[in-house]
């Protein structure tokens, strides 16, 4: 009996984050949670989503559809920021703000400076 109660608690804890996201979205009217995946060139610069400097070349996180996401691309010495690639669309500004409508993959592209 005791072990089954522990399993119930584990199941509750595993399912809870999804419910919390939906409660927050409804209470604050943030819209629905969507997945944001960020990739960057393996070298050449770094990406900063919402003032959080990333340690790796990839990032995955949840954001809300009614809350803008700020992205900054910062080139390293010897490189320049080329563009953001979002599906078939390219954005040239190094700093952008987006309202996500669905799960989104964004790639930051850096090239060697001439």
Helices and strands as residue ranges (DSSP letters): H 2-28, E 33-40, E 45-49, E 52-53, E 58-64, E 69-75, E 79-86, E 89-91, E 95-98, E 104-112
